């Protein structure tokens, strides 16, 4: 399907799983003053009152000059990303793949099996968000788009948005509201770990995981010699500064957990993950890891992420015994 130059309603449409909303929003912010973008969180009013499936399909299937996909395995498995995926695949039958840019958000980087292996992707680890924005702009030019030069007022507006968000984030980290939100999230994370262990056991009875609690610690074990120790505790009622949720994976059981004895042979740490609870946007907060590129998680998503890591390590060391 060949589109005339003036056919496109949007220069760029972003497609992403909810786990990558923060990254997608940040890239959108770098581009939105120079090109017309479609990101659902900012265009809800345009979609409201329409047939959601038809509206989303039209955006990704014909209305956007360029489609940027933040790809992870879960993308395409939720109701709306499945609609977006189908629209992209159908469009590729007529237009090829030049209208797409894929940005993998998991390591090691993966691409959908149905995308040609010759199709290059943009690696956030290498390019960062600013570099990715430049690549996307160049691809847009190749597609006939023409990003406008960012005016002084546009640049000032972008600076103002970033400054305002940073101040809101600072206030969140130094408030009783922030501490309460993080405390509630830790409770949700605990439930997510418990429900995840139960679901794993029901699906595969030979893997009998359990979650135990000791003060601020949440302990996952029950499959091989690997133990997951999750811990989080604020020092003050109104500050989250320098407070991290820590997820430590050990072969053997470490000393120092109240009510538990350490293993006879000294436990060996296999992996150590750290997350801070932050304000992600004006109306959304969640866990953010300390790696680059940064990823954010809801409490439920983090529970799943931690259990995936546990199963990977437990399986490896179970087979190595």
C-alpha positions in Angstrom: 0.0 0.0 0.0 1.8 3.2 -1.1 0.8 6.3 0.8 0.9 9.8 -0.7 3.1 12.3 1.1 0.2 14.1 2.9 -1.5 10.9 3.8 0.0 10.4 7.3 -1.7 11.8 10.3 1.3 11.1 12.6 5.0 11.2 11.9 5.8 8.6 14.5 3.7 6.1 16.5 5.1 4.3 19.5 4.1 0.7 20.3 5.1 -0.8 23.7 4.2 -3.1 26.5 3.3 -1.4 29.8 6.7 -2.4 31.2 8.3 0.0 28.7 6.0 2.9 29.1 8.6 5.0 31.0 11.2 4.5 28.2 8.7 5.2 25.5 7.5 8.3 27.2 11.0 9.6 27.6 11.8 9.0 23.9 8.5 10.7 23.0 9.5 13.7 25.0 12.7 14.1 23.1 10.8 14.1 19.8 7.4 15.5 20.3 8.4 19.2 19.8 9.9 18.5 16.3 7.5 15.8 15.0 3.9 14.8 15.5 3.9 11.7 17.6 1.3 9.2 18.7 1.7 7.7 22.2 -1.4 6.3 23.7 -1.0 7.9 27.2 -0.9 11.3 25.5 -3.7 10.6 22.9 -6.3 8.9 25.0 -8.9 11.7 24.3 -8.5 11.1 20.6 -9.2 7.4 21.0 -12.0 7.8 23.6 -15.4 7.2 22.2 -14.1 5.3 19.1 -13.8 1.6 18.4 -10.5 0.9 20.2 -9.5 -2.0 17.9 -10.2 -0.1 14.7 -8.6 3.1 15.9 -5.4 1.4 17.1 -5.2 -0.7 13.9 -5.5 2.4 11.7 -2.8 4.3 13.5 -0.2 1.5 13.1 -1.5 0.2 9.9 -1.7 3.4 7.9 -1.8 6.7 9.8 1.8 6.8 11.1 4.7 7.4 8.7 7.1 5.5 11.0 6.3 3.0 13.8 8.7 2.6 16.7 8.3 -0.7 18.6 9.8 -1.2 22.0 10.2 -4.9 21.8 10.1 -7.5 24.6 8.7 -11.0 24.6 5.4 -9.9 26.2 4.8 -7.3 23.4 2.1 -8.6 21.2 0.5 -10.7 23.9 -1.7 -8.1 25.5 -5.0 -7.1 23.9 -3.9 -3.7 22.5 -0.3 -4.7 21.6 -1.7 -7.7 19.8 -3.9 -5.3 17.7 -0.8 -3.1 17.0 1.3 -6.1 16.1 -1.3 -7.5 13.7 -1.6 -4.1 12.0 2.2 -3.8 11.6 2.5 -7.3 10.2 -0.4 -6.7 7.7 1.1 -3.4 6.6 4.5 -5.0 6.0 2.9 -7.3 3.4 2.4 -4.2 1.2 5.0 -1.7 2.5 7.9 -3.9 3.5 9.6 -3.1 6.8 11.1 0.3 6.2 8.3 2.0 8.1 9.4 0.3 11.4 12.1 0.8 14.0 12.5 -1.9 16.6 14.1 -1.1 20.0 14.7 -4.2 22.1 14.3 -3.5 25.8 15.5 -6.8 27.2 19.0 -8.2 27.4 20.2 -10.1 25.4 18.4 -8.1 22.7 15.8 -10.1 20.7 13.7 -9.4 17.7 10.3 -10.9 16.8 10.8 -14.2 14.9 8.6 -12.9 12.0 10.9 -9.8 11.3 13.5 -10.5 8.7 16.9 -11.3 10.2 18.5 -8.6 8.0 16.4 -6.0 9.8 18.7 -3.9 12.1 17.5 -2.7 15.5 18.4 0.2 17.7 20.2 -0.9 20.9 19.5 1.3 23.9 22.5 0.1 25.7 24.7 1.4 22.9 22.8 4.4 21.7 21.0 5.6 24.9 17.8 7.6 24.5 19.3 10.7 22.9 21.1 8.5 20.3 18.0 6.5 19.7 16.1 9.8 19.1 18.6 10.8 16.4 18.4 7.4 14.7 14.6 7.6 14.7 14.7 11.1 13.2 17.0 9.9 10.5 14.7 7.0 9.6 11.8 9.4 9.5 13.7 11.6 7.0 14.3 8.5 4.9 10.5 8.0 4.9 9.9 11.5 3.6 9.3 13.1 7.0 10.8 16.4 7.9 11.4 17.1 11.6 11.3 20.8 12.3 14.1 22.6 14.0 13.4 22.8 17.7 12.5 26.4 18.4 13.8 28.2 21.5 10.3 28.1 22.9 10.0 24.4 22.2 13.4 23.8 23.9 12.4 25.9 26.8 9.1 23.9 27.1 11.0 20.6 27.1 13.4 21.9 29.7 10.5 23.1 31.8 8.8 19.7 31.6 12.0 17.9 32.7 12.7 20.4 35.5 9.1 20.1 36.8 9.3 16.3 36.8 12.6 16.3 38.5 11.2 18.5 41.3 8.1 16.3 41.6 10.4 13.3 41.8 12.5 14.9 44.5 9.4 15.8 46.5 8.1 12.2 46.2 11.3 10.8 47.5 11.2 13.2 50.5 7.6 12.8 51.6 5.5 10.5 53.8 3.3 10.0 50.7 6.2 8.5 48.9 7.2 6.2 51.8 3.6 5.0 52.1 3.4 4.3 48.4 6.6 2.4 48.5 5.5 0.5 51.6 2.2 -0.5 49.9 4.1 -1.5 46.8 6.3 -3.8 48.8 3.2 -5.5 50.1 1.9 -5.9 46.6 5.3 -7.3 45.6 5.2 -9.9 48.4 1.7 -11.0 47.2 3.0 -11.2 43.6 5.9 -13.4 44.7 3.5 -15.7 46.7 1.0 -15.9 43.8 3.8 -16.5 41.3 5.2 -19.4 43.4 1.8 -20.9 43.6 1.2 -20.6 39.9 4.5 -22.2 39.1 3.7 -25.1 41.5 0.3 -25.6 39.9 1.8 -25.7 36.4 4.8 -27.8 37.3 4.3 -29.8 40.6 7.9 -30.9 40.6 8.9 -27.2 41.4 7.6 -26.4 44.9 8.5 -22.8 45.6 7.6 -21.0 48.7 7.9 -17.5 50.1 9.0 -17.0 53.8 9.0 -13.8 55.7 11.5 -12.6 58.3 11.1 -8.9 59.3 11.9 -6.9 56.1 13.1 -10.0 54.2 11.2 -12.1 51.7 12.9 -15.4 51.0 12.1 -17.6 48.0 13.4 -21.1 47.9 12.3 -24.7 47.1 14.1 -25.6 43.9 17.8 -26.6 44.0 20.4 -24.8 46.1 19.5 -21.3 45.0 17.8 -18.8 47.4 16.4 -15.4 46.6 16.5 -12.9 49.4 14.5 -9.7 48.9 14.8 -6.9 51.4 13.5 -3.4 51.7 13.1 -1.1 54.7 12.9 2.7 54.9 15.0 4.5 57.5 12.6 7.4 57.9 8.9 8.0 57.7 9.3 10.7 55.1 12.3 9.9 53.0 13.2 7.3 50.3 16.6 8.9 49.6 19.3 6.2 49.2 16.7 3.5 50.0 16.8 0.5 47.6 15.0 -2.7 47.3 17.6 -5.4 47.1 17.2 -8.8 45.5 20.1 -11.1 46.2 20.4 -14.6 44.7 22.6 -17.1 46.5 23.9 -20.6 46.1 23.4 -21.7 49.7 21.8 -19.7 52.4 23.5 -16.6 53.7 24.0 -15.8 57.4 22.3 -12.8 59.0 18.7 -13.5 58.3 16.7 -13.4 61.6 15.3 -16.8 62.4 17.3 -18.7 59.8 20.7 -20.4 60.0 23.2 -20.0 57.3 24.3 -23.0 55.2 27.3 -25.0 56.4 29.3 -24.0 53.4 29.5 -20.3 52.9 26.8 -19.0 50.6 28.0 -17.6 47.3 26.2 -14.6 45.8 25.1 -15.3 42.2 23.3 -12.0 41.4 22.5 -8.8 43.1 19.7 -6.5 41.8 18.8 -3.1 43.2 15.7 -1.0 42.6 14.5 2.3 43.9 10.8 3.3 44.2 10.3 6.5 42.2 7.8 8.8 40.7 7.9 7.9 37.0 5.5 10.6 35.7 3.1 13.0 37.3 0.6 10.2 37.9 2.6 7.0 37.9 5.3 5.5 40.2 7.1 2.2 40.3 10.4 0.4 40.8 13.4 1.5 38.7 16.5 -0.6 38.4 20.0 0.9 38.6 21.2 -0.4 35.3 21.6 1.4 32.0 19.2 1.7 30.2 17.0 2.0 33.2 13.9 -0.1 33.3 10.8 0.5 35.4 8.4 -2.1 36.9 5.1 -2.1 38.7 5.2 -4.2 41.9 3.5 -7.1 40.2 5.8 -6.9 37.2 8.9 -6.8 39.5 7.6 -9.9 41.3 7.5 -11.8 37.9 10.9 -10.4 36.9 12.5 -11.6 40.2 11.0 -15.1 39.9 12.2 -15.4 36.2 15.7 -14.6 37.4 15.3 -17.2 40.2 14.1 -19.9 37.8 17.0 -19.2 35.4 19.6 -19.4 38.2 17.9 -22.3 40.0 17.7 -24.4 36.8 21.4 -23.7 35.9 22.7 -24.7 39.4 20.2 -27.6 39.8 21.7 -29.1 36.6 25.3 -28.3 37.7 25.0 -30.3 40.9 
